[in-house]
Amino acid sequence: MRKSLLWATALTSLPSMALLAGTVFAADIEPDVVGPYYSDWSGLYIGAYAGGGAVVNEINLDLGGAGLGLDGIGGEGWLGGVMGGYNFQMNNFVFGIQGEAGYNALETEFDLSTGGV
């Protein structure tokens, strides 16, 4: 009799414990807490730049048969430089100092010709 009472208690208590526990969903799991996004512009920076370019324009004008022509207005060459500085951020404001040194080797040409002269 004792054994059957023990089994009856066990069999009735297990389903009731499952009902009291409730259902677990993925939304019940708390995510890892991630702090607010924070960016800081303070610090040293350096950089370099380089480039090149070329342009030639040809213009021909007919001024009453004089035949004035600009055979080439333009230029070509390269440029480059370095820069660096330091910034300090205080709340929503950024203060800093920057220096730059560059070289420009772009050369300009201007050719003028007259027809028949």
Summary of the structure (lengths in Angstrom):
residues: 117
radius of gyration: 40.8
end to end distance: 134.8
largest distance: 134.8
contacts: 206
relative contact order: 0.19
helix: 20%
strand: 53%
